[in-house]
Amino acid sequence: MIRIDLGVVRTFKIREKQSIEFRAEAFNAPNHVNPGNPSTTLTDSSFGRILTAADPRIMQMAVKFVF
């Protein structure tokens, strides 16, 4: 399973006790497909096949005002 998570934070000071923080995060940044486990039921027509995938790329950004 290949998974690369990234995060960047940048803080800008406005006054002595006030600042703005920008944050960006990416989970599974290269968007690599992570297949699930194959079906293990012998009588099932999908035996041995992988039917699921997990962890798509997720990105989020935030701004925080600190005072």
Helices and strands as residue ranges (DSSP letters): E 6-15, E 18-27, E 34-35, E 53-54, E 58-66
